[in-house]
Amino acid sequence: MKHILTKTILWCALMLGGGLTQAQVVIVSVSNHREDIDENDLTVPLEAGYDLEPMVETSASFNKLDVLNMAKSKDWKVTVSRRDINWAAALTVSVKRNSTGTPCSGCAGVNTGLSPSTYIPLSLGEQNFIYGTGEVSGIDIQMRIQGLSLTIDADTYATEIIYTLYGD
């Protein structure tokens, strides 16, 4: 498969990249997201001596992924990885597909057999994420961070989530 396009998502904001060949496009829309952790996030809220809830996650349809300008019979896959800006090693960020979106008329859409709807912990290397055929819009994507603890230094942590579209 040849590389078609890369788009980058900052956990806090959308960063758009440029197209590489022809007119194939993958778009991920995301609201500006910032998760502030404070005393209300303790396992027993407002009580000293307790640790933080170890996980935060977005709503099930927080992000929408569109694969556009694809021929009806064109197979594709989307990989996912992350690029750390300032990220604590103890934190794990994961993504999952929560829907199959809406395929174009006559398109097969997302291949659910090859595209599981379970969380994928992200690494710096690409991992296969979603497979499909033809155009698809509105695939729901959810994100989760695990490993939150008071033992992690207070700071602003950020990582980019990178979705890359490949096609034949």
N, C-alpha and C positions, 0 to 999 in steps of 0.2 A: 504494500500500500504506500502511496506517496503522501507526503505531508501537504496539507491544504492550508490550514490557517490556525493561528494560535490567538486565544483571547485570555486576558488575565483579570482575575478578580482579587481585589484587596479585601480582606475580611471586613474592612471598614468602608470601602468605596470601590466603584467600578473603574477599571482602567482598560481602555480599548486599544487593541493592537491593529495592525494593518493586514490586509489580505495578501496572500502569496501567489496563487495561480488562479486563473479564470475567475468565476464569480461565486464560488462556493463560500458560504458564510456560516459561522456558528456564533450565536449571540447569547450571552448570559446577562440577564437583567438582575440587578440587586439593589435593594434600598441601602442607603448609607446605614451601616450597622456598627454599633459600638456597644460593648457589654461592659458596664461599670460594675465592679465587684466591691461591695461594702459590707457593713455589719448586718444588713438584712439578708445577706447570702450565707450566713453562718448556719450550720446544721440545726442549731437551736437559735433562731433569730434574736439578736440583741443581747445575747448571753456570752460573757467573756469565758474563755477556756475551751471553746468549741472550735472545730475546724470549719472550713468552707464546704458548701455543697460541692462535690468534686466534678460536676458536669453542668454545662449550659448548652442549650441547643436552640436553633431558630425554629420558626413554625414550619410545618410540613411543606408549605408551598412558598417559602421565603424567596427562593430564586426560581426563575423560569429559564429554561434552555431551549433555544430554537436552532434547528439546522435548516438553512434556507438555500434556495437556488441549486438544488440537487435534482438530477434527472430521476424520474419515478423508479427506475430500476437500478440506480447507482447505490452500491453498498458503501457504508462508511462506519467508522468507529470514532468515539471520543475518548481520549485518555485524560487522566487527571494527575496533577502533581502539585507540589507547593514550592514556593521560593520564600525563604524566611527573610524578614526585614529586621525584626528584633523579636526572637521567639525563644521562650524557655524550653529547654530539652525535656522537662517533665510534662509539658503540655502536648496532647495528641489532638490533632484536628482531623475530622472525618467528614465525608460527604456521602449522601445516598440519593438514589432516584426514587421518587415517591409516586410517579405516574408515568404513563406512556405518552403523554401529550396527545396532540391531534395530528395525524398524518394527512398529507394532501390527498385529494381525491385520486384513487388508484395507486397510492403509495402503500407499501407494506408497513412502514413506520418502525418503531422500536422493536427489536428482537428480544422478547422477555426471557427466552431461554438462555441467551448469552449475556443479558444485562440484569443481573440480580438487583433486587431492591433492598439490599442490606448495606450498612455503613462500611465504607472503605477507609481505613486509616491512611492518611496521605503521607508520602515520603518525598524526598527531593527528586526521585526518579519517577518517570511516567508509569502509570498503571492503567490497564484497560478499564473503562467505566461503562460506556453505553455503545451498543451496536445497533445498526438499523439500515433501512433502505428507503431512499427518497426523502422528501422534505417532511419535517415534523416540527410543530410549534408547541410551546407551552409545557415542556417536560418539567415537572416539579422537582426541585433539588433542595435538600435540607442539609444544614451543616451542624456539627457538634464539636465542642471542645471538652476534653476530659483531662483530669489530672490537676485540677485547681486545688490549691492548698495554701495555707498561711505560711508554709515553709518556702514558697516561691517569693523572691524579692518583689516588692511593690514596684511596678513599672508599667509603661504602656507597651504591650506586646502586639506585634502585627506580623501577618504572613500573607502572601498572595496565593490564591488558589488558581491554578492554570489549567484551563480546559483546551485541549488540542484536538482538532478534527483531522482525520485521515480518510482518504478515499482511494478507490482503485484508479 
